[in-house]
Amino acid sequence: MIKETDFIRLPILKEDHEPLSYEIKDIIYCFKDFRILGLYLQQINSIKYTKILPYTKIKNITEEGILIYSINDIVDVDEIAEIKDAINNKSVIGYEIYSNTGGIIGVVKDALLQIRSGKVLGFIMSEGLFDDLVNGYSFLPLVEGINFYEYKIMLNNEEQLKILPQQGGLKKMLGIDR
């Protein structure tokens, strides 16, 4: 598993681990299947990022960077229709999470992804500054019944019960997390 934020700024490496002049700028999601379609790349020392690395062309993901089979796997945005259609999908980081009654529950801070398939497993969420400080972030597993709208996620009562509190924050540091 890897967090979305761990992808950003990773270098792209050839099969022999030689770095290419690209780094990851953003992730392109397919919200229908909840998976990564590709990675938006920026050429190092450039302000433009118009190249795409389809997720299926990744050989391996390491701490050093992302290994690809060939430089030819890096393509223009227009070359893959599915990616071209999804290019304007906003990252889920920053989405607000609401209950079915309209009350805000939290905000998505990160997405947890399966490395091999690129599937979204769930979301790390903030339930407010004070709660995060005392208890740490919570985890919302991606289950059926979660409804995505433009820039927000709606949960019914059943899905709210699936939010998993994490052991962290001041309670963990002070040893009072039991």
C-alpha positions as CSV (number, residue, x, y, z in Angstrom):
1,M,0.0,0.0,0.0
2,I,1.1,3.6,-0.6
3,K,-0.4,7.0,0.1
4,E,-1.3,9.3,-2.7
5,T,0.9,12.0,-1.2
6,D,3.9,9.6,-1.3
7,F,3.6,9.5,-5.1
8,I,3.9,13.2,-5.7
9,R,7.4,14.3,-6.6
10,L,8.7,10.8,-7.0
11,P,11.2,10.6,-9.9
12,I,10.7,8.3,-12.9
13,L,13.4,5.8,-13.4
14,K,14.4,3.6,-16.4
15,E,14.7,-0.1,-16.0
16,D,18.4,0.3,-15.1
17,H,17.4,2.7,-12.3
18,E,18.8,5.7,-14.3
19,P,16.6,8.7,-13.5
20,L,14.6,10.4,-16.3
21,S,14.0,14.1,-16.3
22,Y,10.4,13.7,-15.1
23,E,8.7,13.7,-11.7
24,I,5.1,13.0,-10.7
25,K,3.0,16.1,-10.4
26,D,-0.5,14.6,-9.9
27,I,-2.6,11.5,-10.1
28,I,-5.4,10.9,-12.6
29,Y,-8.3,8.9,-11.1
30,C,-11.1,6.9,-12.6
31,F,-13.9,7.5,-10.1
32,K,-16.1,5.0,-11.7
33,D,-13.7,2.1,-10.8
34,F,-11.9,3.9,-8.0
35,R,-8.4,3.3,-9.5
36,I,-5.5,5.2,-10.8
37,L,-5.5,5.6,-14.6
38,G,-2.2,7.4,-14.9
39,L,0.3,9.8,-13.5
40,Y,0.6,13.4,-14.6
41,L,4.3,14.2,-15.2
42,Q,6.3,17.3,-15.1
43,Q,9.7,17.7,-16.7
44,I,12.2,18.7,-14.1
45,N,13.1,22.4,-14.2
46,S,10.0,23.1,-16.3
47,I,6.7,24.6,-15.4
48,K,4.7,22.6,-18.0
49,Y,3.4,19.2,-17.3
50,T,1.7,17.6,-20.2
51,K,3.0,14.1,-20.3
52,I,1.2,11.0,-18.9
53,L,2.5,7.7,-17.6
54,P,-0.3,5.2,-17.8
55,Y,-0.5,3.2,-14.5
56,T,-0.4,-0.1,-16.4
57,K,3.1,0.8,-17.7
58,I,4.7,0.9,-14.3
59,K,7.1,-1.9,-13.7
60,N,7.7,-1.3,-10.0
61,I,7.4,1.4,-7.3
62,T,10.3,1.7,-4.9
63,E,11.6,4.3,-2.4
64,E,13.9,5.5,-5.1
65,G,11.2,6.2,-7.6
66,I,8.9,4.6,-10.2
67,L,10.5,2.2,-12.6
68,I,9.1,2.0,-16.1
69,Y,9.8,-0.4,-18.9
70,S,10.6,2.2,-21.6
71,I,10.7,5.9,-22.1
72,N,8.2,5.3,-24.9
73,D,5.6,4.5,-22.2
74,I,5.5,8.2,-21.4
75,V,2.8,9.6,-23.7
76,D,1.0,12.8,-24.5
77,V,-2.4,13.5,-22.9
78,D,-4.3,13.0,-26.1
79,E,-3.0,9.5,-26.8
80,I,-5.2,7.6,-24.4
81,A,-8.9,8.4,-24.6
82,E,-9.8,7.2,-21.1
83,I,-7.1,9.4,-19.6
84,K,-8.1,12.4,-21.7
85,D,-11.7,12.1,-20.5
86,A,-10.5,11.8,-16.8
87,I,-7.8,14.5,-16.9
88,N,-10.0,17.1,-15.2
89,N,-11.0,14.8,-12.3
90,K,-9.8,16.6,-9.1
91,S,-7.7,14.7,-6.6
92,V,-9.7,13.4,-3.7
93,I,-7.5,15.2,-1.2
94,G,-9.5,18.0,0.1
95,Y,-12.9,16.5,-0.5
96,E,-15.3,17.2,2.3
97,I,-17.1,14.2,3.9
98,Y,-20.7,14.8,4.8
99,S,-23.4,12.7,6.6
100,N,-26.7,12.0,4.9
101,T,-28.2,14.7,7.1
102,G,-25.8,17.3,5.7
103,G,-23.4,17.7,8.6
104,I,-19.7,17.7,7.8
105,I,-17.9,14.7,9.2
106,G,-14.4,15.5,8.0
107,V,-12.0,16.2,5.1
108,V,-10.0,13.7,3.1
109,K,-6.3,14.2,3.8
110,D,-4.9,11.4,1.8
111,A,-5.9,8.3,-0.2
112,L,-4.5,4.8,0.5
113,L,-3.8,2.9,-2.7
114,Q,-2.9,-0.6,-3.7
115,I,0.5,-0.5,-5.4
116,R,0.0,-3.4,-7.9
117,S,-3.5,-2.5,-9.2
118,G,-3.7,1.2,-8.4
119,K,-7.1,0.6,-6.7
120,V,-8.2,3.1,-4.0
121,L,-8.5,1.2,-0.7
122,G,-9.8,4.1,1.4
123,F,-9.2,7.6,2.7
124,I,-7.3,9.0,5.6
125,M,-9.5,11.7,7.0
126,S,-9.3,14.6,9.4
127,E,-12.2,15.1,11.8
128,G,-11.0,18.5,12.9
129,L,-7.8,20.0,14.2
130,F,-8.4,19.3,17.9
131,D,-9.6,15.7,17.3
132,D,-6.6,15.1,15.0
133,L,-4.2,16.4,17.6
134,V,-5.7,14.3,20.4
135,N,-6.6,11.1,18.6
136,G,-4.8,11.2,15.2
137,Y,-6.4,10.8,11.8
138,S,-9.2,8.3,11.0
139,F,-9.5,5.9,8.1
140,L,-12.6,5.5,5.9
141,P,-12.4,2.3,3.9
142,L,-13.8,2.5,0.4
143,V,-17.0,0.5,0.6
144,E,-20.2,0.5,-1.4
145,G,-22.7,3.1,-0.4
146,I,-20.1,6.0,-0.4
147,N,-21.4,8.6,-2.9
148,F,-19.0,10.9,-4.7
149,Y,-20.2,14.3,-5.9
150,E,-18.2,17.2,-7.2
151,Y,-15.7,18.0,-4.4
152,K,-17.6,16.1,-1.7
153,I,-18.4,12.6,-0.4
154,M,-21.7,11.7,1.2
155,L,-22.0,8.8,3.7
156,N,-25.2,7.3,5.1
157,N,-25.4,6.1,8.7
158,E,-24.1,2.6,8.0
159,E,-21.0,3.9,6.2
160,Q,-20.3,6.3,9.1
161,L,-20.0,3.4,11.4
162,K,-17.2,2.0,9.2
163,I,-14.8,4.9,9.9
164,L,-11.9,3.5,11.8
165,P,-10.2,5.7,14.4
166,Q,-6.4,5.4,14.4
167,Q,-4.3,5.2,17.5
168,G,-2.3,8.3,17.3
169,G,-2.0,11.9,18.4
170,L,-1.4,13.0,22.0
171,K,-3.2,10.1,23.5
172,K,-0.6,7.7,21.9
173,M,2.3,9.9,22.8
174,L,1.2,10.1,26.4
175,G,0.3,6.4,26.6
176,I,-3.4,7.0,27.3
177,D,-4.8,5.5,24.1
178,R,-6.5,2.6,25.7
